[in-house]
Amino acid sequence: LLFRGALSSSGCVLSKILRLLLEESKTFPSPPCQASNPLWQSRGSTSVSSGGRFRCPSCRHEVVLDRHGVYGLQRNLLVENIIDIYKQESSRPLHAKAEQQLMCEEHEEEKINIYCLTCEVPTCSMCKVFGAHKDCEVAPLTNIYKRQKGELSDGIAMLVAGNDRIQAIITQMEEICKTIEDNARRQKQHLCLRFDSLYSILEERKKELLQEIGREQEEKVQRVRGLIRQYGDHLEVSSKLVESAIQSMEEPQMALYLQQSKELIKKITDMSKASMSSRPESGYENMDHFSINIDHVAEMLRTIEFQTGESVEKKEKVYYWWMGIDGII
């Protein structure tokens, strides 16, 4: 882990750590491996509870740790010192390491400290004096850094402000969509109520017209049925009178016959003179006068449109006038 971390860091840090490694190895020599020491192996065979096993990275012998685990191993001052140095180097600011890496490609010992305004690239002083940028206009790297950083900050601020405006517009449009949906739902409900009111008006008017037809139907039927009863009664009396007359003609006694026939002849004469001229006039059963014309109303219903203001009120008044309904509006 130590050397993987060192390799992933800057080259200067790695070089410094390697130099320190050589120096510290002279001051703190690494202790010999104890994995093959019989005394150490005898520690693993004692009755003390084991803290784990691992193979020695040097001799590959398997080592049994005691209850203290890795904390029971002998300290390696060299490795501890290198780890402390690496931690100190890693704790430094990132921009300090980045500045150490900015070395000129053509002049490896020269740091990049100026900016070529002509070529718009960072470079070193040697490139300006003897190199490819000797005829170019240059400026201190810090000045260009601050200027471009300010421009980038301004650009970021502009983008953030623009994003805020766009977000505000999006929010406003979402509110508009919500308002449109609410208004449309309210208008749909209002339209359904208006048509339901129209349906109820049509149903009420239909009911009134049907009742009017029913009243005349009842009157005519009652009159005809009265005439039927009247003619039936006359027919019944006439039939009984005919039956009595026939029985009287069969009477063998002339004196008795003459006594009965006189009264029968009078009744027959009165019955014949009875007037039975009361009957329904021609076409009495006709009900065609109850027909209505709704073509103009149907045409008006087909031309219903969305309108506002006085045109709606005027059109509704005309419709209700055609339907014969007052006091609706």
Sequence and secondary structure as in RCSB ss.txt:
>XXXX:A:sequence
LLFRGALSSSGCVLSKILRLLLEESKTFPSPPCQASNPLWQSRGSTSVSSGGRFRCPSCRHEVVLDRHGVYGLQR
NLLVENIIDIYKQESSRPLHAKAEQQLMCEEHEEEKINIYCLTCEVPTCSMCKVFGAHKDCEVAPLTNIYKRQKG
ELSDGIAMLVAGNDRIQAIITQMEEICKTIEDNARRQKQHLCLRFDSLYSILEERKKELLQEIGREQEEKVQRVR
GLIRQYGDHLEVSSKLVESAIQSMEEPQMALYLQQSKELIKKITDMSKASMSSRPESGYENMDHFSINIDHVAEM
LRTIEFQTGESVEKKEKVYYWWMGIDGII
>XXXX:A:secstr
 HHHHHHHS HHHHHHHHHHHHHHHHHS      TT HHHHHHHTSSS   EEEE TTT  EEEE TTGGGGS  
 HHHHHHHHHHHHHHTS HHHHHHHH B SSSTTSB  EEETTTTEEE HHHHHTSTTTTS EEEHHHHHHHHHH
HHHHHHHHHHHHHHHHHHHHHHHHHHHHHHHHHHHHHHHHHHHHHHHHHHHHHHHHHHHHHHHHHHHHHHHHHHH
HHHHHHHHHHHHHHHHHHHHHHHHT   HHHHHHHHHHHHHHHHHHHHS       TTTT  GGG    HHHHHH
HHT     THHHHHHHHHHHHHHT  S  
